[in-house]
Amino acid sequence: MTEGELKEFLEGFGLPAQSPQQDFLIRYYRLLLQWGSRINLTGSTEWSRLKPLFEEALWAGALYPASAQRHLDIGSGAGFPALIIRILRSGAHLDLVEARGKRAAFLETVLAELQLSGVVVHNLRLEEFLRKSSAEGRWSIVSWKGVRLNGRELSLIRARALPATQLWLFHGRRLPVESPATFLRFVRLIERFRCPYRESSYVSVFEFVGAALCGRPCGQE
């Protein structure tokens, strides 16, 4: 994939040449290639591997609510999809929680190279981050992809949620929670979107309802 081809690809998603968003995404792609040659960010830096990740993130960015003010992304990895969504929609503050040191260092480098403001990387386990976060740090959107959250983690998120907080779950055939049956007792599905670029890939948007989730890992009740 040449940068010229990448520009054409991004233009197909409505990002014109020389726009700030296209420039950011091209520089982000360069960093993925540079770092991906040294550490495992996405399994491979081949475009066949990266293309679906870009497609999913660019598609999700079009769904993102303009009213979002604070966004928490869990297990951010190489930045897909939350960092790309933030590049497309610059209004919300974004907290990226990534426990793995090398991947957190990559995200820090991206922020520095792109000079993205309003984005903070937290190199912490999720529970540690949630217990340290202040009541003021409540999020309008909480998203995760590629991790499975347990009941204790979900309870901590719920305790810091706003009444209208949305949970954005990026998933395949199964929801990315340890006990889907327990989870579904305490949330309401707002909408589910099927990604047109990836087979069996969805974004499900939920909100919390009812009593708190179990304090133990779900499935150990």
N, C-alpha and C positions, 0 to 999 in steps of 0.2 A: 504494500500500500504506500504510494507516494503521497506527499503532502498535497499535490494537485488533486489527486483522487479523493483525498480526505476532504478537501474544500468542496468538491462536487457533492460528496456524500452529505456534508453538513448543509449545503445549500438546498438539498432535497428535503431537509427538515425545516426549511424556512429561515435559515441563518445565512444572511447574505455575506458576500466577500467583504473583508475589511471591517466587519462588525466586531464590537468588543467580545461578544459571545463566541464567535468563530475563532478569533485570535486566542482566547483563553483555552478553548478546547483543543486547538492544534498544539499549543504549548504543553497542555496536560498530556496529550498523546506522546509527545517527545519524551516527557519525563517517564511515562509508563515504559517506553522502550529502553531508556537509559537504565532505570532501576530494575526493570524486569530481567535484564541480562545478569544481574547480581543476586537478586532475591526473588522468591516466588510470590508474585503479587496476584496473578490471575491464572496461574497454571501454564500459560504460554503467552508470548507477545505476538504470535501470528495474528494477522487480521481476522482470520476465520474464527478465532477465539474472542477477540476484542469487539468485533462488529456487533454481535448480538447484545453485548453489554452496553455499548453506546446506543444501539437502537432502543433497548428497553428504557434506558435513562432519559433519552430525548423524548420518547413517547410519554413517559410518566410526567415529565416536566410540563407538558401541555395540559395535564389534568390537575396540576398543583393549584390550590386555592390562593387567590391573590391576597386574601385577608390574613394568611399565616404570618405570625410575628416571631415565634420562636420554634425551632425545629430540633429535635433530638434524634440522632441516628445512631443505632446500636450495632457494634461489630462492623465498623465502616470499611475495613480492609483497604482496598485500593481506591475507594471513593465512589464506587458504583452502588446505587444510582444517586445517592444524596448530594454528592459534590457537584455532579453535572446539573442536577436540578437547581442547586444554589447558583451556579453560573448562569443558568437561564432565567431564574427568578431571584433577583438580588435583594428583595425587600426583607426577608426573614433572617434573624440571627440563627446560626447553625452550630450545634454542639455535636462533634464527631467523637464517639467513644470507641476506642480501639485498644484492646489489652496487649496486643503483640507489638513489641518495641520497634521492630524493623518497619512494620507497616505504618505505625504511628509516625516514625521518622520520615517516611515517604510523604505522608499527608502534610506534615509540617513543611517539608520542602516545597510541595505544590503551593501551599498558601503563601510562602515567602516569594517564590518565583513569580506567581501570578499577582501578588500583592492584593490578595482577597481580604477585605475587611469583614467583620461580623461573623467570622468562622473561627472556632476554637477546637483544637484537638486535645482530647483527654486520654492519656496513656494509662488507663485504669481498667480494672475489671468493672463490669456493670454495677454490681452491688455496692462496691466501694465508691464509685462515682455517685450513685443515687443517695447513699447515706451521707455523703459530704455536700451534696448540692443543697442550696438554700431554698427556702419556700418561695423566694422571689424568682427562682429559676424554673418557673413552670412553663410547659411547652404546649403550643397549640397543635403540633403534630409530633408524633413519635413513630419512627420507622425502623424496620429491620429486615434484613435479607441474609440468608445463609447461616443463621443462628437459630437455636431453639430455646425459647425462654421458659423458665419454670414458674410455678405459682408464687414463690417468694419474690422473684424479680418483678413479676407483673403487679404484685401487691404494692411494691415500692413505687412503681411507675404510677399506679392508680392514686396513691397517696399524694403525689405531686402533680396530678392532672388537673386541668381546668374543667369546668362543667362541659365545655364543648371540645375538649381535646380529641383529636382523631388519631387512631392507630392505623398506620399504613403498613400492611404486611405484604411483602413481595414473596411469592411462593409458587410451588408447583402444585401437584395434586393434593398434598397435605399442608395444613397450616403449620407455620414454624413455631409451634409451642409444644411443650412437653406432653400436655394432656389436652387435646382439642376439645373433648367433651366437657371438661371442667371450665376451660376458657370460654366456651360458647354459652355457659350459664350466666356469665357476668358481663357480656358485651352484646351490642346490637349491631348487626351488619347494616351499614349505610348504603354501600354500593360495592359491586365487584366488577372489575374491568379485566378483560382478557387481552393480553399483549398480542397485537397482530403480527409481530415479528418473531415470536418464540413459541413453539408448540408447548402447550400445557404450562404456560407462564401467566400469572395473574397478579393483580394488585387488589387486595381486599381492604376496604376502609371500614373500620369499626369505631364505636364509642363505648365507654364503660356505662353500665347501668347496674342498679341493685347494690347488694352488699359487697364487701371487700372479698377479694380472692383469698384462697387458703394461704396461710403463712408458711406452710411447708411446700416443698416441691410437689407440684400437682402429680397425681398418680400414687402418692404415698398417704392417702387419706384413710 
